[in-house]
Amino acid sequence: MWLWATINSLILNVSNRVEWDVEGGEELKQEGWYLMISNHLSWTDIVVLCSVFKDRIPMPKFFLKQQLLYVPFIGLACWALDMPFMRRYSREYLIRHPEKRGQDLATTRRSCAKFKHTPTTVVNYVEGTRFTKQKQRKSRAGYEYLLQPKTGGIAYTLSAMGDQFDSIIDVTLAYPENTDKPFKDVLMGRMSKIVVRTRVLPVDEQVRGDYFNDKPYKRQFQQWLGDVWQEKDQLLKELHQPSSSIK
């Protein structure tokens, strides 16, 4: 399965003059079980994460939006690798079709059952969608480089598999010189710099609990993820500064 990641990484580097700036995660191992959380900027993120973590962790399994299935090369490969595809519905659509509520959690439940049988890295884009400036303004979440994190999917994954996870991998991605349309810039050979920062977080009492039935724990978990996101937003602010040297 890593062959696909190797080929994509080769294509990315041959077609673009990319400066890679990658730090963190030295303690990770191929035999581990991990939950990876990351900000989400572009379809390019999948290729970047697989390139950076190739041979360092088990093959990542991404929770992907259904639309990605139709993206050339990436969609078909992700389907062949048995990655779960999620259908996203707008708030207005769910008001008209309440029977569609909870489908993402049902997909998460089925996927977690399969992931239990072999070392796996479960990847969750907790924002639920790609970041754009328009979405950022609309969300009014108080972040400059992020959208509001959604807690339900990651909370269920931790509830279902928390005892198996060795750690949580918190990844921060930035394309500081290609902020508007990273995927298009990759296809056009214009991607110039990719920044990846990794930190490894413990699976401890802050993230263990019954999110859906324990209200105090739910508030605690939301606070934990909110703190992680505030720190990530600050890091992104520093990474986007000219001549950034943040470590």
GROMACS elastic network, one bead per residue, 0.5 to 0.9 nm:
[ bonds ]
;  ai    aj funct       b0    kb
    1     4     6  0.59209   500
    1     5     6  0.74271   500
    1    59     6  0.72570   500
    1    81     6  0.71707   500
    2     5     6  0.50337   500
    2     6     6  0.61744   500
    2     7     6  0.86835   500
    2    50     6  0.80519   500
    2    54     6  0.67950   500
    2    55     6  0.78554   500
    2    59     6  0.69050   500
    3     7     6  0.61951   500
    3     8     6  0.86166   500
    4     7     6  0.52572   500
    4     8     6  0.62326   500
    4     9     6  0.85823   500
    4    77     6  0.75734   500
    5     8     6  0.51598   500
    5     9     6  0.60445   500
    5    10     6  0.85427   500
    5    47     6  0.67232   500
    5    48     6  0.89088   500
    5    50     6  0.55694   500
    5    51     6  0.59964   500
    5    54     6  0.72421   500
    6     9     6  0.51323   500
    6    10     6  0.61611   500
    6    11     6  0.86834   500
    6    50     6  0.81688   500
    6    51     6  0.67670   500
    6    54     6  0.77563   500
    7    10     6  0.50779   500
    7    11     6  0.62190   500
    7    12     6  0.86082   500
    8    11     6  0.50905   500
    8    12     6  0.60803   500
    8    13     6  0.86304   500
    8    47     6  0.63632   500
    8    48     6  0.88612   500
    8    50     6  0.87232   500
    8    51     6  0.77470   500
    9    12     6  0.50671   500
    9    13     6  0.62117   500
    9    14     6  0.85356   500
    9    47     6  0.67306   500
    9    48     6  0.74824   500
    9    50     6  0.80260   500
    9    51     6  0.54793   500
    9    52     6  0.88537   500
   10    13     6  0.52793   500
   10    14     6  0.60046   500
   10    15     6  0.84701   500
   10    51     6  0.89317   500
   11    14     6  0.51720   500
   11    15     6  0.59298   500
   11    16     6  0.82475   500
   12    15     6  0.55050   500
   12    16     6  0.59191   500
   12    17     6  0.86551   500
   12    18     6  0.81436   500
   12    47     6  0.83223   500
   12    48     6  0.88662   500
   12   186     6  0.71334   500
   12   187     6  0.86176   500
   12   189     6  0.82958   500
   12   191     6  0.87759   500
   13    16     6  0.52611   500
   13    17     6  0.64415   500
   13    18     6  0.63114   500
   14    17     6  0.73068   500
   14    18     6  0.89131   500
   14   189     6  0.88566   500
   15    18     6  0.89401   500
   15   186     6  0.78252   500
   15   187     6  0.80245   500
   15   188     6  0.81733   500
   15   189     6  0.52886   500
   15   190     6  0.84909   500
   15   191     6  0.89382   500
   16   185     6  0.89403   500
   16   186     6  0.68041   500
   16   187     6  0.86219   500
   16   188     6  0.82340   500
   16   190     6  0.60591   500
   16   191     6  0.57576   500
   16   192     6  0.69115   500
   17   189     6  0.75723   500
   17   190     6  0.76004   500
   17   191     6  0.69187   500
   17   192     6  0.57907   500
   17   193     6  0.82150   500
   18   190     6  0.86133   500
   18   191     6  0.61458   500
   18   193     6  0.51912   500
   18   194     6  0.68981   500
   19   191     6  0.88283   500
   19   192     6  0.60177   500
   19   194     6  0.63003   500
   19   195     6  0.84243   500
   20   192     6  0.86840   500
   20   193     6  0.59755   500
   20   194     6  0.51233   500
   20   195     6  0.61989   500
   20   196     6  0.80562   500
   21   193     6  0.75191   500
   21   194     6  0.61463   500
   21   196     6  0.62581   500
   21   197     6  0.82594   500
   22    52     6  0.78020   500
   22   194     6  0.80551   500
   22   195     6  0.58720   500
   22   197     6  0.60133   500
   22   198     6  0.80952   500
   23    26     6  0.83389   500
   23   195     6  0.84921   500
   23   196     6  0.64655   500
   23   197     6  0.51821   500
   23   198     6  0.62665   500
   23   199     6  0.87614   500
   23   247     6  0.72520   500
   24    27     6  0.84238   500
   24   196     6  0.84259   500
   24   197     6  0.59762   500
   24   199     6  0.58209   500
   24   200     6  0.82159   500
   24   247     6  0.88149   500
   25    28     6  0.57030   500
   25    56     6  0.89581   500
   25   169     6  0.78563   500
   25   197     6  0.83673   500
   25   198     6  0.54127   500
   25   199     6  0.58083   500
   25   200     6  0.63655   500
   26    29     6  0.84784   500
   26    56     6  0.86151   500
   26   198     6  0.89615   500
   27   200     6  0.82726   500
   28    31     6  0.88454   500
   28    32     6  0.74164   500
   28    56     6  0.62713   500
   28    57     6  0.64123   500
   28   167     6  0.89352   500
   28   169     6  0.88849   500
   28   200     6  0.82563   500
   29    32     6  0.55778   500
   29    33     6  0.88319   500
   29    55     6  0.83701   500
   29    56     6  0.54753   500
   29    57     6  0.52894   500
   29    58     6  0.79788   500
   30    33     6  0.84703   500
   30    55     6  0.64667   500
   30    56     6  0.52027   500
   30    58     6  0.51617   500
   30    59     6  0.85750   500
   30   119     6  0.82548   500
   31    56     6  0.89173   500
   31    57     6  0.69170   500
   31    58     6  0.66515   500
   31   119     6  0.62681   500
   31   120     6  0.85345   500
   32    57     6  0.67047   500
   32    58     6  0.69294   500
   32   119     6  0.60878   500
   32   120     6  0.73656   500
   32   121     6  0.80917   500
   32   165     6  0.76329   500
   32   166     6  0.63274   500
   32   167     6  0.84216   500
   33    57     6  0.81357   500
   33    58     6  0.73659   500
   33   118     6  0.85929   500
   33   119     6  0.52232   500
   33   120     6  0.52615   500
   33   121     6  0.58745   500
   33   122     6  0.82995   500
   33   164     6  0.64029   500
   33   166     6  0.54185   500
   33   167     6  0.72522   500
   34    57     6  0.80935   500
   34    58     6  0.81858   500
   34    60     6  0.89438   500
   34   119     6  0.82476   500
   34   120     6  0.64752   500
   34   122     6  0.62998   500
   34   123     6  0.84262   500
   34   164     6  0.82274   500
   34   165     6  0.50601   500
   34   166     6  0.58994   500
   34   167     6  0.54415   500
   34   168     6  0.57504   500
   34   169     6  0.67222   500
   35   120     6  0.83849   500
   35   121     6  0.56670   500
   35   123     6  0.60195   500
   35   124     6  0.75479   500
   35   154     6  0.85949   500
   35   157     6  0.82866   500
   35   158     6  0.80845   500
   35   162     6  0.87858   500
   35   165     6  0.66313   500
   35   166     6  0.84112   500
   35   167     6  0.67227   500
   35   169     6  0.60771   500
   35   170     6  0.85247   500
   36    60     6  0.83990   500
   36   121     6  0.66272   500
   36   122     6  0.59392   500
   36   124     6  0.62025   500
   36   125     6  0.84523   500
   36   167     6  0.86057   500
   36   168     6  0.56928   500
   36   170     6  0.59379   500
   36   171     6  0.71724   500
   37   122     6  0.85357   500
   37   123     6  0.59257   500
   37   124     6  0.51308   500
   37   125     6  0.58940   500
   37   126     6  0.66872   500
   37   154     6  0.84357   500
   37   168     6  0.73909   500
   37   169     6  0.62434   500
   37   170     6  0.51381   500
   37   171     6  0.61576   500
   37   172     6  0.86337   500
   38   123     6  0.78033   500
   38   124     6  0.69162   500
   38   125     6  0.55060   500
   38   126     6  0.71218   500
   38   127     6  0.85907   500
   38   169     6  0.83521   500
   38   170     6  0.60631   500
   38   172     6  0.57951   500
   38   173     6  0.72711   500
   39   125     6  0.61598   500
   39   126     6  0.73131   500
   39   127     6  0.69346   500
   39   130     6  0.82295   500
   39   131     6  0.80174   500
   39   146     6  0.70296   500
   39   147     6  0.84678   500
   39   171     6  0.72417   500
   39   172     6  0.60495   500
   39   173     6  0.64700   500
   39   174     6  0.88917   500
   39   229     6  0.88871   500
   39   232     6  0.84553   500
   40    43     6  0.82950   500
   40    45     6  0.68603   500
   40   125     6  0.61088   500
   40   126     6  0.83418   500
   40   127     6  0.71491   500
   40   128     6  0.82081   500
   40   129     6  0.68661   500
   40   130     6  0.50352   500
   40   131     6  0.60376   500
   40   146     6  0.83929   500
   40   172     6  0.88418   500
   40   173     6  0.76065   500
   41    44     6  0.78423   500
   41    45     6  0.67713   500
   41   129     6  0.83972   500
   41   131     6  0.50350   500
   41   132     6  0.74890   500
   41   173     6  0.77422   500
   41   174     6  0.78874   500
   41   175     6  0.85402   500
   41   179     6  0.84660   500
   41   181     6  0.89229   500
   41   182     6  0.77565   500
   42    45     6  0.55571   500
   42    46     6  0.82627   500
   42   130     6  0.59988   500
   42   131     6  0.76525   500
   42   181     6  0.77557   500
   42   182     6  0.62512   500
   42   183     6  0.59649   500
   43    46     6  0.61642   500
   43    47     6  0.78183   500
   43    68     6  0.78772   500
   43    71     6  0.86812   500
   43    74     6  0.83110   500
   43   130     6  0.82211   500
   43   182     6  0.82945   500
   43   183     6  0.61624   500
   44    47     6  0.54576   500
   44    48     6  0.62747   500
   44    49     6  0.87496   500
   44   182     6  0.69221   500
   44   183     6  0.53717   500
   44   186     6  0.76366   500
   45    49     6  0.59993   500
   45    50     6  0.84667   500
   45   173     6  0.77524   500
   45   183     6  0.87361   500
   46    49     6  0.53326   500
   46    50     6  0.61652   500
   46    51     6  0.84877   500
   46    62     6  0.81295   500
   46    74     6  0.83313   500
   47    50     6  0.52714   500
   47    51     6  0.60243   500
   47    52     6  0.86283   500
   47    74     6  0.83093   500
   48    51     6  0.50670   500
   48    52     6  0.61108   500
   48    53     6  0.85662   500
   48   173     6  0.88391   500
   48   194     6  0.82270   500
   48   196     6  0.86850   500
   49    52     6  0.51994   500
   49    53     6  0.60261   500
   49    54     6  0.81540   500
   49    60     6  0.84967   500
   49   171     6  0.88395   500
   49   173     6  0.88763   500
   49   196     6  0.85479   500
   50    53     6  0.53884   500
   50    54     6  0.55831   500
   50    59     6  0.78336   500
   50    60     6  0.72237   500
   51    54     6  0.54546   500
   52    55     6  0.89040   500
   52    56     6  0.83771   500
   52   196     6  0.81755   500
   53    56     6  0.51641   500
   53    57     6  0.62010   500
   53    58     6  0.86703   500
   53    59     6  0.84988   500
   53    60     6  0.86891   500
   54    57     6  0.68057   500
   54    58     6  0.82502   500
   54    59     6  0.75595   500
   55    58     6  0.74565   500
   55    59     6  0.82381   500
   56    59     6  0.89542   500
   57    60     6  0.77916   500
   57   119     6  0.89403   500
   57   120     6  0.80534   500
   57   121     6  0.70278   500
   58    61     6  0.89582   500
   58   119     6  0.61622   500
   58   120     6  0.51416   500
   58   121     6  0.55698   500
   59   119     6  0.85689   500
   59   120     6  0.63785   500
   59   121     6  0.61877   500
   59   122     6  0.87766   500
   60    83     6  0.88323   500
   60   120     6  0.65988   500
   60   122     6  0.58639   500
   60   123     6  0.62695   500
   61    78     6  0.86454   500
   61    81     6  0.82003   500
   61    82     6  0.79959   500
   61    83     6  0.55077   500
   61    84     6  0.76654   500
   61   115     6  0.87220   500
   61   120     6  0.72344   500
   61   121     6  0.60135   500
   61   122     6  0.50093   500
   61   123     6  0.57491   500
   61   124     6  0.87248   500
   62    78     6  0.82741   500
   62    83     6  0.58110   500
   62    84     6  0.67571   500
   62    85     6  0.83438   500
   62   121     6  0.85095   500
   62   122     6  0.62887   500
   62   124     6  0.64119   500
   62   125     6  0.82078   500
   63    83     6  0.66307   500
   63    84     6  0.52442   500
   63    85     6  0.59398   500
   63    86     6  0.66671   500
   63   108     6  0.80591   500
   63   122     6  0.79201   500
   63   123     6  0.64398   500
   63   124     6  0.59202   500
   63   125     6  0.74184   500
   64    67     6  0.82816   500
   64    68     6  0.68092   500
   64    69     6  0.84221   500
   64    78     6  0.87202   500
   64    83     6  0.74035   500
   64    84     6  0.62314   500
   64    86     6  0.56953   500
   64    87     6  0.85359   500
   64   124     6  0.85609   500
   64   125     6  0.84398   500
   64   128     6  0.89612   500
   65    68     6  0.57281   500
   65    69     6  0.77801   500
   65    84     6  0.85863   500
   65    85     6  0.54326   500
   65    87     6  0.59105   500
   65    88     6  0.68049   500
   65   128     6  0.83848   500
   65   129     6  0.80424   500
   66    69     6  0.57331   500
   66    70     6  0.81464   500
   66    84     6  0.88996   500
   66    85     6  0.51561   500
   66    86     6  0.54186   500
   66    87     6  0.53715   500
   66    88     6  0.76982   500
   67    70     6  0.59375   500
   67    71     6  0.74865   500
   67    75     6  0.84459   500
   67    85     6  0.86058   500
   67    86     6  0.88941   500
   67    87     6  0.82109   500
   68    71     6  0.52535   500
   68    72     6  0.87663   500
   68    74     6  0.75223   500
   68    75     6  0.53025   500
   68    76     6  0.88463   500
   68    78     6  0.87793   500
   68    85     6  0.82450   500
   69    72     6  0.82552   500
   69    74     6  0.75492   500
   69    76     6  0.62087   500
   69    77     6  0.87785   500
   69    78     6  0.75806   500
   69    79     6  0.70326   500
   69    85     6  0.78609   500
   70    73     6  0.86928   500
   70    74     6  0.82745   500
   70    75     6  0.55306   500
   70    76     6  0.74172   500
   71    74     6  0.58749   500
   71    76     6  0.76980   500
   72    75     6  0.61447   500
   72    76     6  0.71648   500
   73    76     6  0.57369   500
   73    77     6  0.61275   500
   73    78     6  0.86495   500
   74    77     6  0.52650   500
   74    78     6  0.61067   500
   74    79     6  0.86294   500
   75    78     6  0.52462   500
   75    79     6  0.62338   500
   75    80     6  0.86673   500
   76    79     6  0.50943   500
   76    80     6  0.61554   500
   76    81     6  0.86197   500
   77    80     6  0.50391   500
   77    81     6  0.61709   500
   77    82     6  0.87601   500
   78    81     6  0.50167   500
   78    82     6  0.64321   500
   78    83     6  0.55510   500
   78    84     6  0.84249   500
   79    82     6  0.51651   500
   79    83     6  0.58152   500
   79    84     6  0.78092   500
   79    85     6  0.82068   500
   80    83     6  0.76767   500
   83   111     6  0.84493   500
   84   107     6  0.71920   500
   84   108     6  0.79247   500
   84   111     6  0.66824   500
   85   104     6  0.89721   500
   85   107     6  0.79159   500
   86   103     6  0.80604   500
   86   104     6  0.58683   500
   86   107     6  0.69486   500
   86   108     6  0.86268   500
   87   103     6  0.76813   500
   87   104     6  0.68463   500
   88   103     6  0.89526   500
   88   104     6  0.77453   500
   88   128     6  0.83235   500
   88   129     6  0.88769   500
   89    92     6  0.81238   500
   89    93     6  0.60764   500
   89    94     6  0.64571   500
   89   100     6  0.81364   500
   89   101     6  0.86189   500
   90    93     6  0.51267   500
   90    94     6  0.63271   500
   90    95     6  0.87177   500
   91    94     6  0.51952   500
   91    95     6  0.63224   500
   91    96     6  0.89045   500
   92    95     6  0.52006   500
   92    96     6  0.66280   500
   92    97     6  0.87178   500
   93    96     6  0.52093   500
   93    97     6  0.59926   500
   93    98     6  0.81543   500
   93   100     6  0.88496   500
   94    98     6  0.50285   500
   94    99     6  0.77676   500
   94   100     6  0.64733   500
   94   101     6  0.65691   500
   95    98     6  0.56664   500
   96    99     6  0.89425   500
   97   100     6  0.59093   500
   97   101     6  0.79137   500
   98   101     6  0.55780   500
   99   102     6  0.82296   500
   99   103     6  0.87753   500
  100   103     6  0.60057   500
  101   104     6  0.79293   500
  101   105     6  0.89009   500
  102   105     6  0.52974   500
  102   106     6  0.63598   500
  102   107     6  0.88476   500
  103   107     6  0.62874   500
  103   108     6  0.86033   500
  104   107     6  0.51037   500
  104   108     6  0.61868   500
  104   109     6  0.86151   500
  104   153     6  0.75410   500
  105   109     6  0.60486   500
  105   110     6  0.86756   500
  105   152     6  0.76155   500
  105   153     6  0.62305   500
  105   156     6  0.74391   500
  106   109     6  0.50114   500
  106   110     6  0.63489   500
  106   111     6  0.86292   500
  107   110     6  0.52500   500
  107   111     6  0.61291   500
  107   112     6  0.85618   500
  108   111     6  0.51432   500
  108   112     6  0.60237   500
  108   113     6  0.86070   500
  108   153     6  0.68526   500
  108   154     6  0.89971   500
  108   156     6  0.74922   500
  108   157     6  0.69895   500
  109   112     6  0.53140   500
  109   113     6  0.64048   500
  109   156     6  0.76191   500
  109   157     6  0.76464   500
  109   160     6  0.76463   500
  110   113     6  0.52856   500
  110   114     6  0.67416   500
  110   115     6  0.89393   500
  111   114     6  0.52242   500
  111   115     6  0.61928   500
  111   116     6  0.88768   500
  112   116     6  0.63357   500
  112   122     6  0.86150   500
  112   157     6  0.66999   500
  112   160     6  0.67201   500
  112   161     6  0.69933   500
  113   116     6  0.56806   500
  113   117     6  0.80152   500
  113   160     6  0.80307   500
  113   161     6  0.86302   500
  114   117     6  0.63426   500
  114   118     6  0.84858   500
  115   118     6  0.63770   500
  115   119     6  0.76331   500
  115   120     6  0.63486   500
  115   121     6  0.86891   500
  115   122     6  0.80301   500
  115   161     6  0.85981   500
  116   119     6  0.75658   500
  116   120     6  0.78971   500
  116   161     6  0.71812   500
  116   164     6  0.78153   500
  117   120     6  0.85954   500
  119   164     6  0.89477   500
  120   165     6  0.88852   500
  121   165     6  0.87700   500
  122   157     6  0.84852   500
  124   127     6  0.86631   500
  124   128     6  0.83453   500
  124   153     6  0.77740   500
  124   154     6  0.66722   500
  125   128     6  0.57173   500
  125   129     6  0.74466   500
  125   130     6  0.86903   500
  125   149     6  0.85496   500
  125   150     6  0.88689   500
  125   154     6  0.88127   500
  126   129     6  0.81652   500
  126   148     6  0.84389   500
  126   149     6  0.51917   500
  126   150     6  0.52900   500
  126   151     6  0.68567   500
  126   152     6  0.87593   500
  126   153     6  0.74833   500
  126   154     6  0.69288   500
  127   130     6  0.75133   500
  127   131     6  0.81214   500
  127   146     6  0.79275   500
  127   147     6  0.58375   500
  127   148     6  0.59530   500
  127   150     6  0.55995   500
  127   151     6  0.87340   500
  128   147     6  0.88155   500
  128   148     6  0.89520   500
  128   149     6  0.75240   500
  128   150     6  0.67726   500
  129   147     6  0.84754   500
  130   135     6  0.86792   500
  130   147     6  0.86202   500
  131   134     6  0.84443   500
  131   135     6  0.66181   500
  131   136     6  0.69537   500
  131   145     6  0.77966   500
  131   146     6  0.65330   500
  131   147     6  0.65085   500
  132   135     6  0.52305   500
  132   136     6  0.61371   500
  132   137     6  0.87176   500
  132   145     6  0.87450   500
  132   146     6  0.86888   500
  132   147     6  0.86639   500
  132   180     6  0.78535   500
  133   137     6  0.61990   500
  133   138     6  0.85728   500
  133   144     6  0.88263   500
  133   145     6  0.82068   500
  133   180     6  0.86055   500
  134   137     6  0.52850   500
  134   138     6  0.62325   500
  134   139     6  0.86605   500
  135   138     6  0.50101   500
  135   139     6  0.59873   500
  135   140     6  0.88130   500
  135   147     6  0.73973   500
  136   139     6  0.52702   500
  136   140     6  0.66749   500
  136   141     6  0.75821   500
  136   142     6  0.86657   500
  136   143     6  0.75312   500
  136   144     6  0.73789   500
  136   145     6  0.75775   500
  136   146     6  0.68214   500
  136   147     6  0.57276   500
  136   148     6  0.84888   500
  137   140     6  0.56756   500
  137   141     6  0.83072   500
  137   144     6  0.88976   500
  138   141     6  0.84819   500
  139   142     6  0.82370   500
  139   147     6  0.67416   500
  139   148     6  0.69646   500
  140   143     6  0.77383   500
  140   147     6  0.85217   500
  140   148     6  0.84092   500
  141   144     6  0.87705   500
  141   146     6  0.84959   500
  141   147     6  0.66848   500
  141   148     6  0.56199   500
  142   146     6  0.87097   500
  142   147     6  0.85343   500
  142   148     6  0.83680   500
  143   146     6  0.53915   500
  143   147     6  0.65977   500
  143   148     6  0.76981   500
  143   229     6  0.85018   500
  143   230     6  0.74707   500
  143   233     6  0.64054   500
  143   234     6  0.89087   500
  144   147     6  0.82885   500
  144   233     6  0.66451   500
  144   234     6  0.85886   500
  144   236     6  0.86436   500
  144   237     6  0.76118   500
  145   232     6  0.87308   500
  145   233     6  0.58191   500
  145   234     6  0.86170   500
  145   236     6  0.65907   500
  145   237     6  0.71880   500
  146   149     6  0.83172   500
  146   229     6  0.78424   500
  146   232     6  0.83074   500
  146   233     6  0.63415   500
  146   236     6  0.87686   500
  148   226     6  0.85819   500
  148   229     6  0.84027   500
  149   225     6  0.75051   500
  149   226     6  0.74784   500
  149   229     6  0.74636   500
  150   153     6  0.72485   500
  150   154     6  0.79295   500
  150   222     6  0.88749   500
  150   225     6  0.89606   500
  151   154     6  0.57229   500
  151   155     6  0.58469   500
  151   156     6  0.85499   500
  151   221     6  0.79805   500
  151   222     6  0.66917   500
  151   225     6  0.75888   500
  152   155     6  0.51698   500
  152   156     6  0.61450   500
  152   157     6  0.86699   500
  152   211     6  0.79411   500
  152   212     6  0.83816   500
  153   156     6  0.52437   500
  153   157     6  0.62540   500
  153   158     6  0.87144   500
  154   157     6  0.50296   500
  154   158     6  0.61878   500
  154   159     6  0.85152   500
  155   158     6  0.51800   500
  155   159     6  0.60955   500
  155   160     6  0.86290   500
  155   207     6  0.77302   500
  155   208     6  0.85932   500
  155   209     6  0.85690   500
  155   210     6  0.83305   500
  155   211     6  0.62626   500
  155   212     6  0.85746   500
  155   218     6  0.88400   500
  155   221     6  0.79591   500
  156   160     6  0.60366   500
  156   161     6  0.84183   500
  156   210     6  0.85323   500
  156   211     6  0.74085   500
  156   212     6  0.83818   500
  157   160     6  0.51690   500
  157   161     6  0.58749   500
  157   162     6  0.71561   500
  158   161     6  0.52290   500
  158   163     6  0.80467   500
  158   165     6  0.81457   500
  158   203     6  0.86390   500
  158   207     6  0.71911   500
  158   208     6  0.69108   500
  158   209     6  0.83630   500
  159   162     6  0.55897   500
  159   163     6  0.83668   500
  159   207     6  0.86060   500
  159   208     6  0.67799   500
  159   209     6  0.65879   500
  159   210     6  0.66665   500
  159   211     6  0.77115   500
  160   163     6  0.81716   500
  161   164     6  0.54175   500
  161   165     6  0.65416   500
  162   165     6  0.53338   500
  162   166     6  0.84168   500
  162   203     6  0.71007   500
  162   207     6  0.83118   500
  162   208     6  0.68896   500
  163   166     6  0.79920   500
  163   203     6  0.83209   500
  163   208     6  0.87376   500
  165   168     6  0.74111   500
  165   203     6  0.70986   500
  166   202     6  0.75761   500
  166   203     6  0.69157   500
  167   200     6  0.64095   500
  167   201     6  0.58097   500
  167   202     6  0.50914   500
  167   203     6  0.54872   500
  168   199     6  0.84469   500
  168   200     6  0.57716   500
  168   202     6  0.61347   500
  168   203     6  0.64595   500
  169   198     6  0.68436   500
  169   199     6  0.60894   500
  169   201     6  0.62663   500
  169   202     6  0.88838   500
  170   197     6  0.82858   500
  170   198     6  0.57696   500
  170   199     6  0.53351   500
  170   200     6  0.61028   500
  170   201     6  0.69857   500
  170   228     6  0.85159   500
  171   196     6  0.69129   500
  171   197     6  0.57632   500
  171   199     6  0.66696   500
  171   200     6  0.87037   500
  171   232     6  0.87666   500
  172   195     6  0.80409   500
  172   196     6  0.57659   500
  172   197     6  0.51299   500
  172   198     6  0.64789   500
  172   199     6  0.87822   500
  172   232     6  0.66826   500
  172   235     6  0.80805   500
  172   236     6  0.75402   500
  173   194     6  0.76032   500
  173   195     6  0.58546   500
  173   197     6  0.67361   500
  173   198     6  0.89799   500
  173   236     6  0.80802   500
  174   177     6  0.88176   500
  174   178     6  0.87949   500
  174   179     6  0.80038   500
  174   193     6  0.84633   500
  174   194     6  0.61664   500
  174   195     6  0.50720   500
  174   196     6  0.66316   500
  174   197     6  0.87991   500
  174   236     6  0.70486   500
  174   239     6  0.73535   500
  174   240     6  0.78259   500
  175   178     6  0.52588   500
  175   179     6  0.57445   500
  175   182     6  0.71143   500
  175   191     6  0.80447   500
  175   192     6  0.81146   500
  175   193     6  0.59779   500
  175   194     6  0.50629   500
  175   195     6  0.62899   500
  175   240     6  0.84422   500
  176   179     6  0.58348   500
  176   192     6  0.88076   500
  176   193     6  0.68166   500
  176   194     6  0.73892   500
  176   195     6  0.77056   500
  176   239     6  0.71888   500
  176   240     6  0.53765   500
  176   241     6  0.83557   500
  176   242     6  0.88666   500
  177   180     6  0.88823   500
  177   191     6  0.77397   500
  177   192     6  0.66072   500
  177   193     6  0.63957   500
  177   194     6  0.85369   500
  177   240     6  0.83907   500
  178   181     6  0.64948   500
  178   182     6  0.54407   500
  178   185     6  0.70501   500
  178   190     6  0.80555   500
  178   191     6  0.64136   500
  178   192     6  0.73461   500
  178   193     6  0.77689   500
  178   194     6  0.89633   500
  179   182     6  0.62094   500
  180   185     6  0.89387   500
  181   184     6  0.54909   500
  181   185     6  0.61561   500
  181   186     6  0.87643   500
  182   185     6  0.50052   500
  182   186     6  0.61912   500
  182   187     6  0.87571   500
  182   190     6  0.86869   500
  182   191     6  0.69931   500
  183   186     6  0.51166   500
  183   187     6  0.64092   500
  183   188     6  0.86851   500
  183   191     6  0.85400   500
  184   187     6  0.51082   500
  184   188     6  0.61489   500
  184   189     6  0.85634   500
  184   190     6  0.83731   500
  184   191     6  0.88377   500
  185   189     6  0.59988   500
  185   191     6  0.53549   500
  185   192     6  0.88887   500
  186   189     6  0.50842   500
  186   190     6  0.57868   500
  186   191     6  0.51012   500
  186   192     6  0.88337   500
  187   190     6  0.76320   500
  187   191     6  0.84675   500
  188   191     6  0.80064   500
  189   192     6  0.85181   500
  191   194     6  0.78892   500
  195   239     6  0.79976   500
  197   247     6  0.79399   500
  201   204     6  0.88143   500
  202   207     6  0.87860   500
  203   206     6  0.76733   500
  203   207     6  0.62621   500
  203   208     6  0.72595   500
  204   207     6  0.58248   500
  204   208     6  0.62707   500
  205   209     6  0.74988   500
  206   209     6  0.80557   500
  206   217     6  0.81859   500
  206   220     6  0.69474   500
  206   221     6  0.64382   500
  206   224     6  0.69880   500
  207   217     6  0.85502   500
  207   220     6  0.83190   500
  207   221     6  0.60536   500
  207   224     6  0.78039   500
  208   211     6  0.85443   500
  208   217     6  0.84630   500
  208   221     6  0.85427   500
  209   212     6  0.89874   500
  209   214     6  0.75525   500
  209   217     6  0.63826   500
  209   218     6  0.81828   500
  209   221     6  0.86661   500
  210   213     6  0.56557   500
  210   214     6  0.54271   500
  210   215     6  0.84991   500
  210   217     6  0.69349   500
  210   218     6  0.75338   500
  211   214     6  0.57173   500
  211   215     6  0.71261   500
  211   216     6  0.87797   500
  211   217     6  0.61965   500
  211   219     6  0.86187   500
  211   221     6  0.76352   500
  212   215     6  0.74790   500
  212   217     6  0.89803   500
  212   218     6  0.71399   500
  213   217     6  0.86457   500
  213   218     6  0.80983   500
  214   217     6  0.53932   500
  214   218     6  0.61323   500
  214   219     6  0.88633   500
  215   219     6  0.62870   500
  215   220     6  0.85712   500
  216   219     6  0.52561   500
  216   220     6  0.62346   500
  216   221     6  0.86842   500
  217   221     6  0.60098   500
  217   222     6  0.84837   500
  218   221     6  0.51367   500
  218   222     6  0.61581   500
  218   223     6  0.85704   500
  219   222     6  0.51179   500
  219   223     6  0.61449   500
  219   224     6  0.86150   500
  220   223     6  0.50977   500
  220   224     6  0.61871   500
  220   225     6  0.87562   500
  221   225     6  0.62142   500
  221   226     6  0.83841   500
  222   225     6  0.52485   500
  222   226     6  0.59454   500
  222   227     6  0.85610   500
  223   227     6  0.61185   500
  223   228     6  0.86421   500
  224   227     6  0.52133   500
  224   228     6  0.63588   500
  224   229     6  0.87206   500
  225   229     6  0.61447   500
  225   230     6  0.86043   500
  226   229     6  0.50570   500
  226   230     6  0.61438   500
  226   231     6  0.86739   500
  227   230     6  0.50791   500
  227   231     6  0.62783   500
  227   232     6  0.85653   500
  228   231     6  0.52869   500
  228   232     6  0.62001   500
  228   233     6  0.87195   500
  229   233     6  0.60623   500
  229   234     6  0.85807   500
  230   233     6  0.51295   500
  230   234     6  0.63208   500
  230   235     6  0.86768   500
  231   234     6  0.51559   500
  231   235     6  0.62174   500
  231   236     6  0.86753   500
  232   235     6  0.50039   500
  232   236     6  0.61385   500
  232   237     6  0.85741   500
  233   236     6  0.50792   500
  233   237     6  0.61898   500
  233   238     6  0.87608   500
  234   237     6  0.50500   500
  234   238     6  0.64439   500
  234   239     6  0.87083   500
  235   238     6  0.51676   500
  235   239     6  0.61508   500
  235   240     6  0.87067   500
  235   246     6  0.78385   500
  236   240     6  0.61309   500
  236   241     6  0.87298   500
  237   240     6  0.53784   500
  237   241     6  0.66633   500
  238   241     6  0.53237   500
  238   242     6  0.87611   500
  238   244     6  0.64830   500
  238   245     6  0.82432   500
  238   246     6  0.65479   500
  239   242     6  0.80673   500
  239   243     6  0.85295   500
  239   244     6  0.54116   500
  239   245     6  0.74430   500
  239   246     6  0.63950   500
  240   243     6  0.84204   500
  240   244     6  0.67209   500
  241   244     6  0.52657   500
  241   245     6  0.88096   500
  242   245     6  0.89649   500
